[in-house]
Amino acid sequence: MAAKITGTFTIGDNTFKFTAIAFGRIGGHNIGAKVSKSTEKSLQKLGYDVNEVIDTLQKNLVTGNIILPEGLSRDSFADG
């Protein structure tokens, strides 16, 4: 099973958009996340290592460490 994910993540007072492909569903075994070039530039300007940010984002998605929009049930798409 694979799923396309779009969402945002927040670092400090800054919120950024991302896209990802989840293999084995959210909370499953593998997720590939990407950010836009403009987000990469913004993260770098703020002093963040883009690869570390994406690694952390992917780990949070794999472990299910997320906040869902109101009305969306974790049971409908997440493992565990």
C-alpha positions as CSV (number, residue, x, y, z in Angstrom):
1,M,0.0,0.0,0.0
2,A,1.2,3.5,-0.8
3,A,-0.2,6.9,0.1
4,K,0.5,10.5,-1.0
5,I,0.7,12.9,1.9
6,T,0.6,16.7,1.9
7,G,1.0,18.7,5.0
8,T,2.9,21.2,7.0
9,F,5.5,21.0,9.8
10,T,6.5,23.7,12.2
11,I,9.9,24.7,13.5
12,G,9.8,27.4,16.1
13,D,7.5,30.1,14.7
14,N,7.8,29.0,11.1
15,T,5.5,26.6,9.2
16,F,6.6,24.9,6.0
17,K,4.8,22.7,3.5
18,F,5.9,19.2,2.5
19,T,4.8,16.3,0.4
20,A,5.6,12.6,1.0
21,I,4.9,9.1,-0.2
22,A,4.2,6.6,2.5
23,F,4.9,2.9,1.8
24,G,3.0,0.7,4.2
25,R,0.9,3.6,5.4
26,I,1.6,6.3,8.0
27,G,3.2,4.7,10.9
28,G,4.5,2.0,8.6
29,H,7.9,1.1,7.5
30,N,9.0,3.8,5.0
31,I,8.2,7.3,4.0
32,G,9.9,9.6,1.5
33,A,9.3,13.3,2.3
34,K,10.3,16.3,0.1
35,V,10.2,20.1,0.5
36,S,10.3,22.7,-2.3
37,K,13.4,24.6,-3.3
38,S,11.9,27.8,-1.7
39,T,11.4,25.9,1.6
40,E,15.0,24.6,1.4
41,K,16.2,28.2,1.0
42,S,14.1,29.4,3.9
43,L,15.3,26.6,6.2
44,Q,19.0,27.3,5.2
45,K,18.4,31.0,5.8
46,L,17.2,30.2,9.3
47,G,20.3,28.1,9.9
48,Y,18.8,24.6,9.6
49,D,20.4,21.7,7.9
50,V,17.8,20.7,5.3
51,N,18.7,17.0,5.3
52,E,18.4,16.8,9.1
53,V,15.0,18.5,9.0
54,I,13.8,16.0,6.3
55,D,15.2,13.1,8.3
56,T,13.3,14.3,11.4
57,L,10.1,14.8,9.5
58,Q,10.3,11.3,8.0
59,K,11.0,9.8,11.4
60,N,8.0,11.6,12.8
61,L,5.7,10.4,10.0
62,V,7.0,6.8,10.3
63,T,6.3,6.7,14.0
64,G,2.9,8.4,13.7
65,N,4.1,11.5,15.6
66,I,1.6,13.8,13.8
67,I,-1.4,16.1,14.4
68,L,-4.3,15.3,12.2
69,P,-6.8,17.9,10.8
70,E,-10.1,17.9,12.7
71,G,-12.5,15.3,11.5
72,L,-9.8,12.9,10.2
73,S,-9.4,9.6,11.9
74,R,-6.0,8.0,12.4
75,D,-7.7,4.6,12.0
76,S,-8.6,5.4,8.4
77,F,-5.0,5.5,7.2
78,A,-2.4,4.8,9.9
79,D,-0.9,1.5,11.0
80,G,-0.8,0.7,14.7
